[in-house]
Amino acid sequence: MIDDPMDRIAAALERMSPAPLPVPDFASASAFVWQADPDSLLPVPHVSRVPLELLLGVDRSRDTLLANTRQFAKGLPANNALLWGSRGMGKSSLVKAIHGALEVEFPHLKIVELHREDLPTVGRLLNVLRAAPAERFVLFCDDLSFSHDDQHYKSLKAVLDGGIEGRPDNVILYATSNRRHLMPRDMIENERGSAINPSEAVEEKVSLSDRFGLWLGFHACDQDQYLAMIRGYCAAYGVDIDEDTLWAEAIEWQATRGSRSGRVAWQYFCDLAGRRGVSV
């Protein structure tokens, strides 16, 4: 028996355009990860993060982002935020820590991680989040950047203030990047130097970062800040070490790594805590 051609066409169209994802049970978790193909929001039972009070040396960015997130959780106007700057200085840690600090006060505040490679599907994700108006969603995109031939940045504009529908009222975007304009400086210069109209060539891509209402810069820490971070970890987790030993070991650790940052401070502390038999 030969299948009805119309049935085969209908099945093919369904595969090309799958049915909308049902609204998930957002009460099951406070954090989710968006996964495309097939579309799904996976609950995260335990978020990997450090307490907000342990993030030292980023006081101004912490206070600004915390206030912005609290406004959003209350249903008040708030800005999308771009956290940019030196690697390992706590950009993604701050986003996760702020959500952790507010989730008890605002149980309807959820964080949803969107991977960069899934940006083309962000429209479908926004439709799912828009269908849950009682919840508030921090859409988190970590380590965001674009190359010269990358068109993913156009999808991101749907999350910001572009498009006919615009961003859902219950969604805000927090993105982290090592680059202030989300693209390499040499790419900007190449676009400017090779185009017939240099300003227009750069404007489309640079305008993406301009759509973030908050720009929070993270810069490399100095030695005093680096040591203060380690002391803070020691005090929080009850690791006892004399000042001279800590200074000598911590300085040697950062010298062997060739860098000094919050990430390096945490890595040294994990090594120290392990040697002292302390769980973290």
C-alpha positions as CSV (number, residue, x, y, z in Angstrom):
1,M,0.0,0.0,0.0
2,I,1.4,3.4,-1.0
3,D,1.3,6.1,1.6
4,D,-0.8,9.2,0.9
5,P,1.5,11.9,-0.6
6,M,-0.2,14.5,1.5
7,D,0.6,12.5,4.7
8,R,4.2,12.4,3.7
9,I,4.3,16.1,3.0
10,A,2.6,16.9,6.3
11,A,5.2,14.7,8.2
12,A,8.1,16.4,6.4
13,L,6.7,19.8,7.3
14,E,6.3,18.8,10.9
15,R,10.0,17.7,11.1
16,M,11.1,21.0,9.6
17,S,8.9,23.0,11.9
18,P,8.3,21.1,15.2
19,A,5.5,21.8,17.5
20,P,6.1,24.6,20.1
21,L,7.7,23.4,23.3
22,P,5.2,23.1,26.1
23,V,5.7,25.5,29.0
24,P,8.1,23.7,31.4
25,D,7.5,23.3,35.1
26,F,9.5,26.3,36.3
27,A,8.7,25.5,39.9
28,S,11.0,22.5,39.6
29,A,14.2,24.5,39.7
30,S,15.6,28.1,39.8
31,A,18.0,27.5,37.0
32,F,17.7,26.1,33.5
33,V,19.8,25.4,30.4
34,W,18.4,25.9,26.9
35,Q,19.1,23.0,24.6
36,A,18.2,23.2,20.9
37,D,17.5,20.3,18.6
38,P,15.2,19.2,20.1
39,D,14.2,22.3,21.9
40,S,14.1,21.8,25.7
41,L,14.7,23.7,28.9
42,L,16.7,21.4,31.2
43,P,16.4,22.1,35.0
44,V,19.7,22.5,36.9
45,P,19.3,21.2,40.4
46,H,22.6,22.6,41.7
47,V,24.2,25.7,40.2
48,S,28.0,25.9,40.3
49,R,28.6,29.3,42.0
50,V,30.4,31.0,44.9
51,P,28.6,33.1,47.5
52,L,28.3,36.8,46.6
53,E,30.2,38.0,49.6
54,L,33.3,36.0,48.4
55,L,33.6,38.0,45.2
56,L,36.1,40.7,46.2
57,G,37.5,43.6,44.2
58,V,34.4,44.0,42.0
59,D,32.4,46.1,44.5
60,R,31.0,48.7,42.1
61,S,30.0,46.2,39.5
62,R,28.5,44.0,42.2
63,D,26.4,46.7,43.6
64,T,25.2,48.0,40.2
65,L,24.2,44.6,38.9
66,L,22.6,43.6,42.2
67,A,20.4,46.7,42.2
68,N,19.5,46.2,38.5
69,T,18.5,42.6,39.1
70,R,16.5,43.4,42.2
71,Q,14.6,46.1,40.2
72,F,13.9,43.5,37.5
73,A,12.7,40.9,40.0
74,K,10.3,43.4,41.4
75,G,8.8,44.0,38.0
76,L,10.4,47.5,37.7
77,P,12.4,48.8,34.7
78,A,15.9,47.3,34.4
79,N,18.6,47.2,31.8
80,N,20.3,44.4,29.9
81,A,23.9,44.2,31.0
82,L,27.2,43.4,29.3
83,L,30.0,42.4,31.7
84,W,33.3,42.7,29.8
85,G,37.0,42.7,30.6
86,S,39.9,40.6,31.8
87,R,39.4,36.9,31.9
88,G,39.1,35.2,35.3
89,M,37.9,38.3,37.1
90,G,34.5,37.0,38.1
91,K,32.2,38.1,35.3
92,S,30.2,34.9,35.0
93,S,30.6,34.2,38.8
94,L,29.0,37.5,39.6
95,V,25.9,36.8,37.5
96,K,25.4,33.4,39.1
97,A,26.2,34.7,42.6
98,I,23.6,37.6,42.3
99,H,20.9,35.2,41.2
100,G,21.8,33.0,44.2
101,A,21.6,35.9,46.5
102,L,18.2,36.9,45.3
103,E,16.4,33.6,44.6
104,V,15.2,33.2,48.2
105,E,13.7,36.7,48.3
106,F,12.3,36.3,44.8
107,P,11.5,32.6,44.1
108,H,10.0,33.6,40.8
109,L,13.4,34.8,39.6
110,K,15.0,32.2,37.3
111,I,18.3,32.1,35.4
112,V,18.4,30.5,32.0
113,E,21.7,29.8,30.3
114,L,21.9,30.2,26.6
115,H,25.0,28.9,24.8
116,R,26.5,31.0,22.1
117,E,26.0,28.4,19.4
118,D,22.3,28.2,20.1
119,L,21.7,32.0,19.5
120,P,19.9,31.3,16.2
121,T,17.2,29.5,18.2
122,V,16.7,32.4,20.7
123,G,13.4,33.4,19.1
124,R,11.9,30.0,20.0
125,L,13.3,30.3,23.6
126,L,11.8,33.8,24.0
127,N,8.4,32.4,23.0
128,V,8.6,29.8,25.7
129,L,9.6,32.3,28.4
130,R,7.0,34.8,27.2
131,A,4.3,32.1,27.9
132,A,5.2,32.2,31.6
133,P,4.5,35.8,32.6
134,A,4.4,35.0,36.4
135,E,8.2,34.2,36.3
136,R,11.1,36.6,35.7
137,F,14.0,35.3,33.7
138,V,17.7,36.3,33.6
139,L,18.9,35.1,30.2
140,F,22.6,34.4,30.7
141,C,25.0,34.1,27.7
142,D,28.6,33.5,28.8
143,D,31.8,34.3,26.9
144,L,30.0,36.1,24.1
145,S,32.1,37.2,21.0
146,F,31.8,37.2,17.3
147,S,34.2,36.8,14.4
148,H,34.2,38.7,11.1
149,D,32.0,36.1,9.2
150,D,29.8,35.3,12.2
151,Q,26.1,36.1,11.7
152,H,24.9,34.9,15.1
153,Y,25.0,38.5,16.4
154,K,21.9,39.2,14.4
155,S,19.9,36.7,16.4
156,L,21.0,38.4,19.6
157,K,19.2,41.6,18.6
158,A,15.9,39.8,19.2
159,V,16.7,39.6,22.9
160,L,17.6,43.3,23.1
161,D,15.4,46.1,21.9
162,G,15.1,45.2,18.2
163,G,12.4,43.5,16.3
164,I,8.6,43.9,16.1
165,E,7.8,41.9,19.2
166,G,10.7,43.2,21.2
167,R,12.0,41.5,24.3
168,P,9.4,39.9,26.6
169,D,8.8,42.0,29.7
170,N,9.7,39.1,31.9
171,V,13.2,38.5,30.3
172,I,16.5,40.4,30.8
173,L,19.8,39.5,29.2
174,Y,23.1,39.4,31.0
175,A,26.1,38.6,28.8
176,T,29.8,38.3,29.5
177,S,32.7,38.9,27.1
178,N,36.4,39.6,27.1
179,R,35.7,42.2,24.4
180,R,33.9,45.5,25.0
181,H,32.4,45.5,21.5
182,L,32.0,41.7,21.3
183,M,34.5,41.5,18.4
184,P,38.3,41.7,18.0
185,R,39.7,45.2,17.5
186,D,41.6,44.2,14.4
187,M,38.2,43.1,12.9
188,I,36.8,46.5,13.5
189,E,39.8,48.2,11.9
190,N,39.7,45.8,8.9
191,E,36.0,46.6,8.4
192,R,36.7,50.3,8.7
193,G,39.7,50.3,6.3
194,S,38.2,48.1,3.5
195,A,34.6,49.5,3.3
196,I,33.3,52.1,0.9
197,N,31.6,53.8,3.8
198,P,33.8,52.9,6.9
199,S,31.4,54.2,9.5
200,E,28.4,52.2,8.2
201,A,30.5,49.0,7.9
202,V,31.3,49.1,11.6
203,E,28.1,50.6,12.9
204,E,25.9,47.4,12.5
205,K,28.1,45.2,14.6
206,V,29.3,47.8,17.2
207,S,25.7,48.9,17.7
208,L,25.0,45.5,19.3
209,S,27.0,46.3,22.4
210,D,25.4,49.7,22.5
211,R,22.0,48.1,23.0
212,F,23.1,46.9,26.5
213,G,22.0,49.6,29.0
214,L,24.7,48.6,31.5
215,W,28.4,48.2,30.6
216,L,30.3,46.8,33.6
217,G,34.1,46.6,33.2
218,F,36.3,44.0,34.9
219,H,40.0,44.8,35.0
220,A,43.1,42.8,36.1
221,C,43.6,42.9,39.9
222,D,46.8,44.0,41.6
223,Q,48.7,42.0,44.1
224,D,46.9,43.4,47.2
225,Q,43.5,42.5,45.7
226,Y,44.8,39.0,44.7
227,L,46.0,38.3,48.3
228,A,42.8,39.7,49.8
229,M,40.7,37.3,47.7
230,I,42.7,34.4,49.0
231,R,42.4,35.6,52.6
232,G,38.6,35.9,52.1
233,Y,38.4,32.3,51.0
234,C,40.5,31.1,53.9
235,A,38.3,33.0,56.4
236,A,35.1,31.7,54.8
237,Y,36.1,28.1,54.7
238,G,38.2,28.0,58.0
239,V,41.6,27.4,56.4
240,D,44.3,28.5,58.9
241,I,47.6,29.7,57.4
242,D,50.1,32.2,58.6
243,E,50.6,35.4,56.6
244,D,54.2,34.8,55.5
245,T,53.4,31.3,54.2
246,L,50.3,32.5,52.4
247,W,52.2,35.4,50.8
248,A,55.1,33.2,49.6
249,E,52.9,30.4,48.2
250,A,50.3,32.7,46.6
251,I,52.9,34.8,44.9
252,E,54.7,31.7,43.6
253,W,51.4,30.2,42.4
254,Q,50.5,33.3,40.3
255,A,54.1,33.5,39.0
256,T,53.9,30.0,37.6
257,R,50.6,30.7,36.0
258,G,51.8,33.9,34.4
259,S,48.7,35.8,35.5
260,R,46.9,37.2,38.5
261,S,43.1,37.1,38.7
262,G,40.2,36.0,40.8
263,R,40.3,32.6,39.0
264,V,44.0,32.1,39.8
265,A,43.3,33.1,43.5
266,W,40.5,30.4,43.7
267,Q,42.7,27.8,42.1
268,Y,45.5,28.4,44.6
269,F,43.0,28.3,47.4
270,C,41.6,25.0,46.2
271,D,45.1,23.6,46.2
272,L,45.7,25.0,49.7
273,A,42.4,23.7,51.1
274,G,43.1,20.2,49.6
275,R,46.5,20.1,51.3
276,R,45.0,21.2,54.6
277,G,42.2,18.6,54.3
278,V,39.4,21.2,54.1
279,S,36.3,20.6,51.9
280,V,35.0,23.5,49.8
